[in-house]
Amino acid sequence: MIEFEQVTKRYFGRYVLDNLSFSANPGEITGLLGRNGAGKTTALRILVGLERANSGAAKINGTSFSQLRPGVVGVGLSPAFSPTRTVMQQLSVSALALGASRDAVKKTLEVTELDNVAHKRCMSLSLGMKQRLLLACATVAGPKVLILDEPVNGLDPDGIAWLHRYLKDFATSGATVLVSSHYLNDLQTYANKIVIIQGKTLWAGHWPNETEPSLPELYARTTSGLDIR
């Protein structure tokens, strides 16, 4: 389980996150939704220990990310790889760091459909293929929690459909999946829970929700009149 408990983050006196609170549960895909600059990436970076909150806490299974065994949490925040490594080499490095086996590398290449580019250098990959490699690196150790930042960027329609199936299967296995996005129509097709933020939580609930309109309508109503300066 992922929990944000009144997390506040300031940069040079400006609030990026202001008492942000929400949770993400096992067996579900939680979509973290907001404008560019809403604080989505900052929240995820705090969750995985790349930033420090000024106050509050972000926890995974009741503790901080740094206290968890490597491989329990899969993290995919930015597709940045060593350009001269091959796909196989890059995934093998991630597997070694997370304590995963060589068999796990082979299986992950097949599941993410990267086996046909395993010997290509990372510099030659399209953005969509880099996103797949990022997902492969995040899941090679079979994590129970998966955290992804804008994973559909660079994917074509077939790639997006594949990602939806992959994440649904991953959550069905009992894992907790937290995905940030600003694509409304994309999230509403596969997320079980939606959290809309603009520095703080504006709306959170399971999706689809019988009492709410479509996600674009809900988002427009929730964010109407916000000062985004």
C-alpha angles and dihedrals in degrees: 000000000000120000131183110195114193093314114188126186127179130187114197091337095312118119113233092167122022116190092322111190131174141117138226120207136212115266093026139094109226115199116210104205132187147117123285103283094025091122100257097130092041090053092051092046090053090048093056096041100255092117133029122231118228088223140350127041140261112206139183115205089348097305141075122276091246091061095056125095113258111265097029090099124042114208127195111171105140132009096232115143139162100277096216097050120095121237089255092050093048093049091046091054090053091047091051092050092049098042096249123149131243088251089058089054092053093046093047092051089055096044093049090043093238096121091098091057097037093120097043118107116250091238090065096054124106117239089256092055090046088055089054091049090049089053090047091053090048095051104034092101094049098248124200091216126045123193119187132176115209094330096175094062109121096008121129120223092272090049092050092050089049091050092051091054092045094051093044091053090046093053092044088060087064100265125139111238123193116184127179120209145147093208106106100186091047097052096046091060097061114008120103093198132028127206116187115197140179101175088312134037111282098173136357130178147121118287136256091037120191093209095053133069123234116314094254089053093046091048093048092050094045096049098037113130096008118153103232099177 
